[in-house]
Amino acid sequence: MTINYHYKNVQSPTKVTLTDEQTAGHADHWRILTDDMSRDVPEWLQQMIEKAAMPKGLNNNVSSQDTCLLLSEDEPCHINQVLAMKDGKPECFINAYPCVDGPYGLHCTIERMVVNENTHDAVLRLRSVDGSIIYAFDQLYTANRHLYQQNTSYFVNFSAWAHEITISEQSEVIMVEDQEAIRYHRAFNDIVAANDGQVPSDIQEQIKEWKPETEAQMAPVEINLGHMCAYLFGDTLGQEDEAWCQGQVIGKQQTTFNGKPIILFDVVILREQDADPFVVRIGALSTSMTQAIQVNSYIQANIWLQAAIYKENQNTKNSKVQLQTQAI
């Protein structure tokens, strides 16, 4: 009898390890939700234990016998809490942070992880199918930390908390006067319009052949910066998940977090040609300013971007987001 062995070299993504001193922690994230952390946060942590669940992430074998246990709640806005375990019982508290559930996502590979193994804080560097680089805090690192693989595509759900969120400044405009840039802009729009909104495969050749029919077609082009979608990640190692974004609100709904009124905004923050839109569900405290933001508004926000990778979502084919609006 012949036995054939197949060796499979499975490697984890590149990992950069931070010390406790190099890790920012979550004080600023709790301040999004309360001005009295010393009173509110311990109370919230105690309350969540009574209805806590164990999220699986990519792991089908979550067990209280693990050395570390991740607890969560089945709520749109909730707390994740990490406990050290010994003999199936909690030994000590490790970490806790507020989370938002995000129904939208993109297929990405994990290029790098910046991790504090003591606190289980991890920031993932993700590359989407269209090549966009996204940094996000890993909500489920405790559950998934031994399972991530290099060069593997994962469907990643994205969400965020807003440090600040306001309606974009509509008066921010730039005037494009370069004739070649204007010609390219007019040609591209004319060709796509003549092709029923689709970009033909020979678009560059058609642009080269395009000629204006009127002088008005070559007039300067005004671009409203307040109507752009943009995403800029942080530039400090381990804090790249602190991001700035601008985008269009396509959905708005209300919920609560430990009795505090929260508004959830579904925001398109990247919308490129021939690529799935990057849509993030952003949670913000309900105030007169956030209540004034409506569906179809363009917003600017400083956000804490989060990611979650679940096994049950990996076979999804519905990664495209239909940009339909919903209002409260």
Solvent accessible surface area in square Angstrom, and as a share of the most:
residue,aa,sasa,rsa
1,M,218,0.97
2,T,114,0.66
3,I,104,0.53
4,N,114,0.58
5,Y,190,0.72
6,H,169,0.75
7,Y,193,0.73
8,K,157,0.67
9,N,98,0.50
10,V,77,0.44
11,Q,95,0.42
12,S,64,0.41
13,P,5,0.03
14,T,76,0.44
15,K,88,0.37
16,V,47,0.27
17,T,86,0.50
18,L,17,0.09
19,T,70,0.41
20,D,75,0.39
21,E,154,0.69
22,Q,102,0.46
23,T,31,0.18
24,A,70,0.54
25,G,34,0.33
26,H,19,0.09
27,A,44,0.34
28,D,85,0.44
29,H,11,0.05
30,W,16,0.06
31,R,130,0.48
32,I,20,0.10
33,L,1,0.01
34,T,6,0.04
35,D,156,0.81
36,D,56,0.29
37,M,50,0.23
38,S,100,0.65
39,R,145,0.53
40,D,13,0.07
41,V,18,0.11
42,P,73,0.46
43,E,80,0.36
44,W,12,0.04
45,L,27,0.13
46,Q,118,0.52
47,Q,79,0.35
48,M,2,0.01
49,I,76,0.39
50,E,145,0.65
51,K,122,0.52
52,A,35,0.27
53,A,52,0.40
54,M,82,0.37
55,P,24,0.15
56,K,113,0.48
57,G,1,0.01
58,L,27,0.14
59,N,35,0.18
60,N,91,0.47
61,N,121,0.62
62,V,35,0.20
63,S,39,0.25
64,S,44,0.28
65,Q,129,0.57
66,D,52,0.27
67,T,97,0.57
68,C,21,0.13
69,L,13,0.07
70,L,7,0.03
71,L,18,0.09
72,S,11,0.07
73,E,20,0.09
74,D,135,0.70
75,E,75,0.34
76,P,56,0.35
77,C,5,0.03
78,H,8,0.04
79,I,1,0.00
80,N,1,0.00
81,Q,10,0.04
82,V,0,0.00
83,L,18,0.09
84,A,15,0.12
85,M,16,0.07
86,K,123,0.52
87,D,123,0.64
88,G,22,0.21
89,K,144,0.61
90,P,90,0.57
91,E,105,0.47
92,C,71,0.42
93,F,108,0.45
94,I,38,0.19
95,N,14,0.07
96,A,6,0.05
97,Y,1,0.01
98,P,0,0.00
99,C,0,0.00
100,V,0,0.00
101,D,55,0.29
102,G,13,0.13
103,P,70,0.44
104,Y,42,0.16
105,G,4,0.04
106,L,13,0.06
107,H,48,0.21
108,C,2,0.01
109,T,41,0.24
110,I,5,0.02
111,E,58,0.26
112,R,55,0.20
113,M,1,0.00
114,V,4,0.02
115,V,0,0.00
116,N,1,0.01
117,E,71,0.32
118,N,101,0.52
119,T,32,0.19
120,H,11,0.05
121,D,16,0.08
122,A,0,0.00
123,V,9,0.05
124,L,0,0.00
125,R,62,0.23
126,L,0,0.00
127,R,94,0.34
128,S,6,0.04
129,V,129,0.74
130,D,74,0.38
131,G,33,0.32
132,S,26,0.17
133,I,34,0.17
134,I,0,0.00
135,Y,12,0.04
136,A,0,0.00
137,F,5,0.02
138,D,0,0.00
139,Q,4,0.02
140,L,3,0.02
141,Y,1,0.01
142,T,6,0.04
143,A,16,0.12
144,N,0,0.00
145,R,46,0.17
146,H,145,0.65
147,L,69,0.35
148,Y,4,0.02
149,Q,64,0.28
150,Q,66,0.30
151,N,139,0.71
152,T,43,0.25
153,S,71,0.46
154,Y,14,0.05
155,F,12,0.05
156,V,0,0.00
157,N,13,0.07
158,F,1,0.00
159,S,3,0.02
160,A,0,0.00
161,W,0,0.00
162,A,6,0.05
163,H,68,0.30
164,E,107,0.48
165,I,8,0.04
166,T,54,0.31
167,I,84,0.43
168,S,4,0.02
169,E,87,0.39
170,Q,75,0.33
171,S,83,0.53
172,E,72,0.32
173,V,68,0.39
174,I,81,0.41
175,M,104,0.46
176,V,34,0.20
177,E,117,0.53
178,D,89,0.46
179,Q,99,0.44
180,E,108,0.48
181,A,44,0.34
182,I,0,0.00
183,R,46,0.17
184,Y,92,0.35
185,H,71,0.32
186,R,67,0.25
187,A,0,0.00
188,F,54,0.22
189,N,72,0.37
190,D,57,0.30
191,I,16,0.08
192,V,24,0.14
193,A,77,0.59
194,A,92,0.72
195,N,60,0.31
196,D,132,0.69
197,G,47,0.45
198,Q,118,0.53
199,V,41,0.24
200,P,22,0.14
201,S,126,0.81
202,D,62,0.32
203,I,18,0.09
204,Q,89,0.40
205,E,100,0.45
206,Q,67,0.30
207,I,6,0.03
208,K,153,0.65
209,E,130,0.58
210,W,33,0.12
211,K,152,0.64
212,P,55,0.35
213,E,156,0.70
214,T,77,0.45
215,E,164,0.73
216,A,75,0.58
217,Q,42,0.19
218,M,37,0.17
219,A,41,0.32
220,P,70,0.44
221,V,13,0.08
222,E,111,0.50
223,I,63,0.32
224,N,45,0.23
225,L,53,0.26
226,G,1,0.01
227,H,95,0.43
228,M,83,0.37
229,C,30,0.18
230,A,23,0.18
231,Y,21,0.08
232,L,113,0.56
233,F,88,0.37
234,G,16,0.15
235,D,143,0.74
236,T,69,0.40
237,L,84,0.42
238,G,17,0.16
239,Q,62,0.27
240,E,12,0.05
241,D,7,0.04
242,E,56,0.25
243,A,7,0.06
244,W,81,0.29
245,C,0,0.00
246,Q,7,0.03
247,G,0,0.00
248,Q,32,0.14
249,V,0,0.00
250,I,9,0.04
251,G,1,0.01
252,K,11,0.05
253,Q,58,0.26
254,Q,118,0.53
255,T,28,0.16
256,T,81,0.47
257,F,2,0.01
258,N,61,0.31
259,G,69,0.66
260,K,59,0.25
261,P,77,0.48
262,I,1,0.00
263,I,1,0.00
264,L,3,0.01
265,F,0,0.00
266,D,1,0.00
267,V,0,0.00
268,V,0,0.00
269,I,0,0.00
270,L,31,0.15
271,R,94,0.34
272,E,98,0.44
273,Q,108,0.48
274,D,131,0.68
275,A,24,0.19
276,D,45,0.23
277,P,20,0.13
278,F,3,0.01
279,V,2,0.01
280,V,0,0.00
281,R,32,0.12
282,I,0,0.00
283,G,0,0.00
284,A,4,0.03
285,L,57,0.28
286,S,23,0.15
287,T,63,0.37
288,S,96,0.62
289,M,115,0.51
290,T,9,0.05
291,Q,92,0.41
292,A,56,0.44
293,I,0,0.00
294,Q,97,0.43
295,V,24,0.14
296,N,86,0.44
297,S,23,0.15
298,Y,33,0.12
299,I,0,0.00
300,Q,47,0.21
301,A,3,0.02
302,N,58,0.30
303,I,1,0.00
304,W,0,0.00
305,L,0,0.00
306,Q,0,0.00
307,A,1,0.01
308,A,6,0.05
309,I,0,0.00
310,Y,50,0.19
311,K,95,0.40
312,E,130,0.58
313,N,40,0.20
314,Q,48,0.21
315,N,138,0.71
316,T,40,0.23
317,K,197,0.83
318,N,121,0.62
319,S,13,0.09
320,K,130,0.55
321,V,23,0.13
322,Q,127,0.56
323,L,72,0.36
324,Q,138,0.61
325,T,72,0.42
326,Q,84,0.38
327,A,79,0.61
328,I,108,0.55
